[in-house]
Amino acid sequence: MILSMSTLSPSGAPGSSDSPASPAPASAASRSVGELLRDWRQRRRMSQLLLATEADISTRHLSFVESGRALPSREMVMHLAERLDVPLRARNLLLVAAGYAPLFRERPLSDPQLAAAREAVELVLKGHEPYPALAVDRHWTIVAANRALAPLVSTACAALLAPPVNALRLSLHPDGMASSILNWHAWRAHVLARLQRQIEVSADDTLASLRDELAAYPAPPAAPPAVPTGQEDGHSASNQIAVPLRLRTPLGELSFFSTTTVFGTPVDVTLSELAIEAFFPADPQTAAALRAYAETSAG
């Protein structure tokens, strides 16, 4: 089962980038490079003057590119995409819209050229034990996880644990971990806010659909009333360093904060969209319980 994996499978995981790349949405494929660049500029809340200044080109030239009166060179497309911080997948769409070949490859995780990256993910996941960690793709599909994740998801229904497993759906779905999350309202708000930021950065329609799905989930029947973030159980926000994930598990009540690790300066679409979510104990009791679980499992 994917959730008990401690390494990436050589053949990849269901829902990972091992499947052929999806074709560009019709709405993007039928639009000009100027229209797409204008959309990204507006998404970044930049005026033509600001982008032109940062790209060291004239506002007139940028206006001509966006209106279709001038066709940008391959170098100019990449130059503007860099200034706009456009994701690699979308940079390929910009190049195609301008009549050029895509620049960034999208290899499956099983590709021999990604062997070093796979090994790096394996080392991070394994090295994070006895604490839980998982690797996810751009749509939050779990492609690998270490053994410490198992007790956290043990109460979820089998259907949600069948690959491909979506980490966010698993956490907030009524048949998933929702009933085990002691601060469900605060964690839900954190998840939805983070997902919204990803949507704003990536313009990904699938993530937007996932956000709408998660937002529609009802609160678990036993969930306590929502309280201001950082004040659960009477604790003030000043005593916390991040929104915790507080869970009721077979190991007892556990509390975590999380960090995200991504590959630096990737030139492959798959690697640019891969992230490792690592959970750290937020209190000594959680750390002790997970260490004891690891020792018992090893024995």
Secondary structure, DSSP 8 states (H G I E B T S, - for coil): -GGG-SS--TT--TTSTTS------HHHHTS-HHHHHHHHHHHTT--HHHHHHHHTS-HHHHHHHHHTSS---HHHHHHHHHHTT--HHHHHHHHHHTT----SB---TTSGGGHHHHHHHHHHHHHHTTS-EEEE-TT-BEEEE-GGGGGGSTTS-HHHHSSS-BHHHHHHSTTTTGGGBTTHHHHHHHHHHHHHHHHHHH--HHHHHHHHHHHTS---TT------TT-GGG--GGG-SS--EEEEETTEEEEEEEEEEE-SS--BHHHHT-EEEEEEESSHHHHHHHHHHHHHHH-
